[in-house]
Amino acid sequence: MKKIHFIRKPISVASSNDKAFTLIEVLIAFSIFSTIIFFMAPIFNILLNQKSTKMELQGMEWEVFCSQIKKEIATVSRAEVISGRLILTKGTDTIQYEKYGSYLRRRVNSTGNETILQNVSVYSLSIVNNGVKIIVVDLWGKEYSVTAYSYLKWNTSP
């Protein structure tokens, strides 16, 4: 009878075929993960505070609108409010301010489409003593108001 001999290989703790992480690899992976987390926190903060940012921009946009409308109304010879539109006469030009969707737009001689104020929910126009009062409510419910006066005496008869 023949004897069968089993050859035992010595077991080594670290062989060249093992796929284990070294300390350097772990540190590199941790630094990449930390960098990603570091940049994610401000991104979430920006996304969550987007409404307040839009409201701040709306206030700044309102200030620009007020400056432009005051400058324009100061030099017009006539102003009327007809069917919710502000119609200004300046020389031979007719300038219209009207709501278009959620925008207020400006048109000269019924052409063009210049957006002058965004995110408008409700607006009101009225003629006051040689001036125009404009009240606007934005999409977030905040109300803005401005009164612009003319340097010239308006001809109120049509």
C-alpha positions in Angstrom: 0.0 0.0 0.0 1.1 3.4 -0.9 1.1 6.2 1.5 -0.3 9.5 0.5 1.6 12.5 1.7 0.0 15.9 2.0 2.3 18.7 1.6 1.5 21.6 3.8 2.3 25.1 2.7 3.3 27.4 5.4 0.6 30.1 5.9 1.9 33.6 5.7 0.1 36.7 7.1 0.8 38.9 4.1 1.1 37.3 0.7 1.5 39.2 -2.6 -1.9 38.1 -3.8 -3.9 39.7 -0.9 -5.9 42.9 -1.8 -5.8 44.8 1.5 -5.8 48.5 2.1 -2.7 50.1 3.4 -2.7 53.0 5.8 -1.8 55.4 3.1 -4.7 54.3 0.9 -7.1 54.8 3.8 -5.7 58.3 4.5 -6.1 59.3 0.9 -9.7 58.0 0.7 -10.5 59.8 4.0 -9.0 63.1 2.7 -11.0 62.9 -0.6 -14.2 62.1 1.4 -13.5 65.1 3.8 -13.0 67.4 0.9 -16.3 66.4 -0.7 -18.1 66.9 2.6 -16.4 70.3 3.1 -17.8 71.6 -0.2 -21.2 70.0 0.2 -22.2 72.0 3.3 -22.1 75.5 1.6 -23.9 74.1 -1.4 -26.8 72.9 0.8 -26.8 76.2 2.6 -27.1 78.1 -0.7 -29.9 75.9 -2.0 -31.9 76.1 1.2 -31.6 79.9 1.4 -32.4 80.6 -2.2 -35.8 82.2 -1.4 -34.2 84.9 0.8 -31.6 85.6 -1.9 -34.4 86.1 -4.4 -36.2 88.4 -2.0 -33.0 90.5 -1.5 -32.5 90.7 -5.3 -36.1 91.8 -5.7 -35.5 94.7 -3.3 -32.4 95.7 -5.3 -34.3 95.4 -8.6 -37.1 97.6 -7.1 -34.5 100.3 -6.3 -33.2 100.3 -9.9 -36.8 100.4 -11.2 -37.6 103.4 -9.0 -34.6 105.3 -10.3 -35.5 104.6 -13.9 -39.2 105.5 -13.6 -38.5 108.7 -11.7 -36.0 109.8 -14.3 -38.4 109.0 -17.1 -41.5 110.6 -15.6 -39.5 113.7 -14.6 -39.3 114.7 -18.3 -42.5 113.6 -19.9 -45.1 116.1 -21.1 -48.2 113.9 -20.4 -49.2 110.7 -18.4 -52.3 108.6 -18.5 -53.5 105.4 -17.0 -55.6 103.5 -19.5 -56.7 99.8 -19.0 -54.0 99.2 -16.4 -51.3 100.6 -18.6 -49.2 103.7 -17.8 -48.9 105.7 -21.0 -46.3 108.5 -21.1 -45.9 111.0 -23.9 -42.4 112.4 -24.5 -42.1 114.5 -27.6 -43.3 112.2 -30.4 -42.7 109.0 -28.5 -45.4 107.1 -26.6 -44.0 105.0 -23.8 -46.1 102.2 -22.2 -45.6 100.4 -18.9 -47.7 97.3 -18.6 -47.8 93.9 -16.9 -46.9 91.0 -19.0 -47.1 87.7 -17.2 -45.2 88.2 -13.9 -43.1 91.0 -15.4 -43.6 94.8 -15.8 -42.4 95.7 -19.3 -41.7 99.0 -21.1 -42.5 99.5 -24.7 -41.8 102.5 -26.9 -44.3 103.3 -29.7 -45.9 99.9 -29.1 -42.7 98.1 -30.1 -40.1 96.2 -28.2 -40.4 94.4 -24.9 -38.0 95.7 -22.2 -38.5 93.8 -18.9 -38.1 96.4 -16.1 -39.3 94.5 -13.1 -39.7 90.8 -12.5 -41.7 88.6 -10.0 -44.7 91.0 -10.0 -48.0 89.5 -8.6 -50.2 92.6 -8.5 -49.6 96.2 -9.4 -51.6 99.5 -9.3 -51.1 102.7 -11.2 -52.7 106.1 -10.4 -52.1 109.7 -11.4 -51.5 112.1 -8.5 -50.7 115.8 -8.5 -48.4 116.0 -11.5 -47.0 112.6 -10.8 -47.6 108.9 -10.9 -48.0 106.5 -7.9 -47.0 102.9 -8.5 -47.8 100.1 -6.0 -46.4 96.7 -6.7 -46.8 93.4 -4.8 -44.2 90.8 -5.6 -44.7 87.0 -5.7 -43.7 86.7 -2.0 -46.4 89.2 -0.9 -44.1 92.1 -0.2 -45.5 95.5 -1.2 -43.5 98.3 -2.8 -44.6 101.8 -3.5 -43.1 104.8 -5.3 -44.4 108.2 -6.4 -42.6 109.9 -9.3 -43.2 113.5 -10.2 -42.7 115.5 -13.4 -40.8 118.7 -13.7 -43.1 119.8 -16.4 -46.8 120.8 -16.0 -48.9 118.1 -17.5 -51.7 118.7 -20.0 -54.5 116.7 -18.4 -57.0 117.1 -21.3 -56.8 114.4 -23.9 
